[in-house]
Amino acid sequence: MMPGLAISLLLLATCAMSQMMSVSSWCPRQSETKFVQKTNKFWEFEEQRNTWVEISLPYDLISCVDDNCSKVASIVDMDQKQSGLASQDEPEDHDAALPLRRRISLTRMSEASVWVTGQSGSIFERFWNGVKWVIAPHELPGPTARAISVFIVNQTILALSEAGQLYQLQVNENSQPIWIEFMFASLESGRTEEELSSNVQIKSGVVSHDGERLYLSTVTGTLLEISEFHPLRWEDHGRPQGGDNSAIADTGALRPGIVFTISSSGNLYEFDKGSKPSWKKHIWSDPSVNQTSLETTGGCALHGLAGAHSSSLFLLTKVEYRFVELLPD
């Protein structure tokens, strides 16, 4: 793994928006939203030099739409900024179109259907009924079942609860949608479905980049892969030697068919079931940053930064919110 230059948290926001561009139109813009500066270290990418260069402060943030450019904020030197002396270029706007709503996850199913899990643990579907946009609740069964995310794989809808249980949305005999607890059934081991299901607690999950598979990280640190639902086909890929799987960083965006995971100790691992061994640990190419650990969060894959056919995976570290860049071989 090659250590890239540290970049600001703006890169993560840019990546998240690029990955969710198709659903961003459903989120109301907040007119009072402003850039909040929390560091003095920012970089910009120079295409001619093909490298990241640290910017000099102060620095104006410019937004351009159809060749119409305007200043939206400024990055100042925080060491020289005195309390109460910061310039106010624009008056505050207190007339928000809608109150700000916190969401845990937002998943796009189609042009006419968006699924949302709220901070309360409720699941809502916002869909177009042919006349207008409406909202339909899809609560998980049980008074204590709180949803933290929704996964959509080949039109199969699943939800993960706070307790680590996976549910699948099905239609009952009355054509009503109901949640059924997902069973990781495999009778080859001689254990019942109930015994297997009770022993599998899911920590997090990520749909593969091609939308065909679901990868799950369990509470015990193993990696599961569901490739089909009808009939059910799933695999337990275990864990890397000497490590575990605390977070799934990438599921094929950087390299097709390759899964990158981050361990609880902050190490990066690569899983490729077509190679021997299947698990590989990535090490720092620069010994000076050998002790830097990664945050157990998802990565951000971007294409074209170092050329038309280049791909990069940005990962957040535990040190000063820095990013490192993983380049494919």
SULBEL-V504047 format. One record per residue. N is the residue number from 1. RES is the residue in one small letter. PSI is psi in whole degrees, 0 to 359 (NA if undefined). OMEGA is omega in whole degrees, -180 to 180 (none if undefined). Layout:
BEGIN
n->[N | N]
res->[RES | RES]
psi->[PSI | PSI]
omega->[OMEGA | OMEGA]
END
This chain:
BEGIN
n->[1 | 2 | 3 | 4 | 5 | 6 | 7 | 8 | 9 | 10 | 11 | 12 | 13 | 14 | 15 | 16 | 17 | 18 | 19 | 20 | 21 | 22 | 23 | 24 | 25 | 26 | 27 | 28 | 29 | 30 | 31 | 32 | 33 | 34 | 35 | 36 | 37 | 38 | 39 | 40 | 41 | 42 | 43 | 44 | 45 | 46 | 47 | 48 | 49 | 50 | 51 | 52 | 53 | 54 | 55 | 56 | 57 | 58 | 59 | 60 | 61 | 62 | 63 | 64 | 65 | 66 | 67 | 68 | 69 | 70 | 71 | 72 | 73 | 74 | 75 | 76 | 77 | 78 | 79 | 80 | 81 | 82 | 83 | 84 | 85 | 86 | 87 | 88 | 89 | 90 | 91 | 92 | 93 | 94 | 95 | 96 | 97 | 98 | 99 | 100 | 101 | 102 | 103 | 104 | 105 | 106 | 107 | 108 | 109 | 110 | 111 | 112 | 113 | 114 | 115 | 116 | 117 | 118 | 119 | 120 | 121 | 122 | 123 | 124 | 125 | 126 | 127 | 128 | 129 | 130 | 131 | 132 | 133 | 134 | 135 | 136 | 137 | 138 | 139 | 140 | 141 | 142 | 143 | 144 | 145 | 146 | 147 | 148 | 149 | 150 | 151 | 152 | 153 | 154 | 155 | 156 | 157 | 158 | 159 | 160 | 161 | 162 | 163 | 164 | 165 | 166 | 167 | 168 | 169 | 170 | 171 | 172 | 173 | 174 | 175 | 176 | 177 | 178 | 179 | 180 | 181 | 182 | 183 | 184 | 185 | 186 | 187 | 188 | 189 | 190 | 191 | 192 | 193 | 194 | 195 | 196 | 197 | 198 | 199 | 200 | 201 | 202 | 203 | 204 | 205 | 206 | 207 | 208 | 209 | 210 | 211 | 212 | 213 | 214 | 215 | 216 | 217 | 218 | 219 | 220 | 221 | 222 | 223 | 224 | 225 | 226 | 227 | 228 | 229 | 230 | 231 | 232 | 233 | 234 | 235 | 236 | 237 | 238 | 239 | 240 | 241 | 242 | 243 | 244 | 245 | 246 | 247 | 248 | 249 | 250 | 251 | 252 | 253 | 254 | 255 | 256 | 257 | 258 | 259 | 260 | 261 | 262 | 263 | 264 | 265 | 266 | 267 | 268 | 269 | 270 | 271 | 272 | 273 | 274 | 275 | 276 | 277 | 278 | 279 | 280 | 281 | 282 | 283 | 284 | 285 | 286 | 287 | 288 | 289 | 290 | 291 | 292 | 293 | 294 | 295 | 296 | 297 | 298 | 299 | 300 | 301 | 302 | 303 | 304 | 305 | 306 | 307 | 308 | 309 | 310 | 311 | 312 | 313 | 314 | 315 | 316 | 317 | 318 | 319 | 320 | 321 | 322 | 323 | 324 | 325 | 326 | 327 | 328 | 329]
res->[m | m | p | g | l | a | i | s | l | l | l | l | a | t | c | a | m | s | q | m | m | s | v | s | s | w | c | p | r | q | s | e | t | k | f | v | q | k | t | n | k | f | w | e | f | e | e | q | r | n | t | w | v | e | i | s | l | p | y | d | l | i | s | c | v | d | d | n | c | s | k | v | a | s | i | v | d | m | d | q | k | q | s | g | l | a | s | q | d | e | p | e | d | h | d | a | a | l | p | l | r | r | r | i | s | l | t | r | m | s | e | a | s | v | w | v | t | g | q | s | g | s | i | f | e | r | f | w | n | g | v | k | w | v | i | a | p | h | e | l | p | g | p | t | a | r | a | i | s | v | f | i | v | n | q | t | i | l | a | l | s | e | a | g | q | l | y | q | l | q | v | n | e | n | s | q | p | i | w | i | e | f | m | f | a | s | l | e | s | g | r | t | e | e | e | l | s | s | n | v | q | i | k | s | g | v | v | s | h | d | g | e | r | l | y | l | s | t | v | t | g | t | l | l | e | i | s | e | f | h | p | l | r | w | e | d | h | g | r | p | q | g | g | d | n | s | a | i | a | d | t | g | a | l | r | p | g | i | v | f | t | i | s | s | s | g | n | l | y | e | f | d | k | g | s | k | p | s | w | k | k | h | i | w | s | d | p | s | v | n | q | t | s | l | e | t | t | g | g | c | a | l | h | g | l | a | g | a | h | s | s | s | l | f | l | l | t | k | v | e | y | r | f | v | e | l | l | p | d]
psi->[129 | 128 | 121 | 175 | 144 | 140 | 168 | 169 | 350 | 330 | 318 | 318 | 321 | 318 | 316 | 321 | 323 | 326 | 338 | 24 | 326 | 342 | 356 | 335 | 342 | 346 | 122 | 136 | 138 | 116 | 339 | 0 | 130 | 154 | 130 | 120 | 131 | 8 | 165 | 359 | 113 | 147 | 153 | 151 | 123 | 113 | 323 | 322 | 350 | 48 | 165 | 136 | 132 | 134 | 157 | 140 | 146 | 158 | 128 | 136 | 120 | 135 | 130 | 128 | 117 | 46 | 7 | 110 | 144 | 153 | 128 | 338 | 174 | 145 | 122 | 170 | 111 | 333 | 332 | 353 | 121 | 147 | 127 | 353 | 0 | 135 | 143 | 99 | 329 | 144 | 150 | 144 | 113 | 3 | 79 | 142 | 317 | 151 | 146 | 128 | 131 | 136 | 149 | 321 | 155 | 120 | 127 | 124 | 317 | 184 | 339 | 12 | 124 | 133 | 135 | 135 | 130 | 174 | 336 | 351 | 5 | 155 | 131 | 144 | 126 | 118 | 161 | 118 | 12 | 342 | 317 | 169 | 129 | 164 | 130 | 127 | 147 | 71 | 142 | 151 | 145 | 140 | 340 | 3 | 113 | 126 | 143 | 343 | 159 | 138 | 138 | 114 | 111 | 49 | 2 | 128 | 127 | 156 | 144 | 129 | 164 | 333 | 0 | 16 | 140 | 133 | 148 | 134 | 123 | 172 | 129 | 187 | 342 | 14 | 29 | 137 | 132 | 152 | 130 | 131 | 131 | 132 | 122 | 73 | 135 | 104 | 358 | 332 | 354 | 7 | 153 | 164 | 320 | 321 | 319 | 313 | 322 | 341 | 356 | 107 | 127 | 134 | 317 | 168 | 156 | 133 | 141 | 159 | 328 | 359 | 12 | 343 | 161 | 124 | 135 | 138 | 125 | 167 | 330 | 0 | 13 | 164 | 123 | 148 | 124 | 117 | 334 | 152 | 336 | 92 | 165 | 129 | 120 | 157 | 144 | 109 | 2 | 215 | 161 | 153 | 124 | 7 | 190 | 183 | 102 | 332 | 150 | 117 | 323 | 144 | 54 | 359 | 322 | 312 | 125 | 131 | 358 | 134 | 131 | 132 | 160 | 132 | 168 | 338 | 0 | 18 | 151 | 130 | 152 | 131 | 127 | 105 | 352 | 359 | 167 | 120 | 162 | 326 | 136 | 141 | 133 | 137 | 159 | 137 | 339 | 113 | 337 | 340 | 24 | 334 | 2 | 130 | 150 | 148 | 145 | 69 | 170 | 156 | 181 | 110 | 128 | 146 | 143 | 6 | 325 | 30 | 165 | 328 | 18 | 156 | 142 | 146 | 116 | 133 | 141 | 134 | 169 | 359 | 112 | 30 | 40 | 155 | 146 | 153 | 125 | 120 | 137 | 153 | NA]
omega->[-178 | 178 | 177 | 177 | 178 | 178 | -175 | 178 | 177 | -179 | 179 | 179 | 179 | -180 | -180 | 179 | -180 | 180 | -177 | -175 | -176 | -179 | -176 | -179 | -179 | -178 | -179 | 178 | 179 | -174 | -178 | -179 | -178 | 176 | 179 | -178 | 180 | -180 | 176 | -174 | 177 | 179 | 172 | -177 | 178 | -176 | -178 | -180 | 178 | -179 | 176 | -178 | 179 | -178 | 176 | -179 | 1 | -176 | -179 | 175 | -175 | 175 | -179 | 176 | -179 | 178 | 175 | -174 | 179 | 178 | -179 | 179 | 178 | 173 | -177 | 176 | -175 | 180 | -179 | -177 | 180 | -180 | 177 | -178 | 180 | -179 | 177 | -177 | -176 | 176 | 180 | 179 | -178 | -176 | 178 | -179 | 179 | 176 | -179 | -179 | 178 | 180 | 176 | 179 | 178 | -175 | 179 | 176 | 180 | 177 | -175 | -177 | 177 | -179 | -175 | 167 | -177 | -179 | 179 | -177 | 179 | 177 | 178 | 173 | 174 | -175 | -180 | -176 | -179 | -180 | -178 | 176 | 179 | -179 | 179 | 178 | 177 | -177 | 174 | -179 | 179 | -177 | -177 | -179 | 179 | -179 | 176 | 178 | 178 | 178 | 177 | -177 | 180 | 178 | 173 | -176 | 179 | 178 | 178 | -179 | 179 | -180 | 178 | 179 | 179 | -180 | 177 | 180 | 179 | 180 | -179 | -176 | 178 | 179 | 177 | 179 | 178 | 177 | 177 | 179 | -176 | -179 | 173 | -172 | 173 | -176 | -179 | -178 | 180 | 180 | -179 | 179 | -179 | 180 | 180 | -176 | -177 | -178 | -178 | 175 | -176 | 177 | -180 | 179 | 179 | 175 | -179 | -177 | 179 | 177 | -175 | -174 | 176 | 177 | -176 | 174 | -177 | 179 | 180 | 174 | 178 | 180 | 177 | 177 | 174 | -177 | 178 | 179 | -178 | -2 | -177 | 174 | 180 | -179 | 173 | -177 | 178 | -178 | 177 | 180 | 180 | -179 | 178 | 178 | -180 | 179 | 177 | -174 | -177 | -177 | 175 | 178 | 179 | 178 | -179 | 177 | -178 | 180 | 175 | 179 | 178 | -179 | 180 | 178 | 176 | 177 | -179 | 179 | 179 | 179 | 177 | -176 | 177 | -179 | 177 | -5 | -177 | -178 | 176 | 178 | 177 | 179 | -179 | 176 | 179 | -178 | -177 | -180 | -175 | -177 | -180 | -180 | 179 | 172 | 179 | 178 | 178 | 178 | -178 | -179 | 178 | -178 | 175 | -179 | -178 | -178 | -174 | -176 | -178 | 177 | -180 | 175 | -180 | -177 | -178 | 178 | 179 | -177 | 172 | 178 | 180 | 175 | 170 | -176 | 176 | -180 | 178 | 180 | none]
END
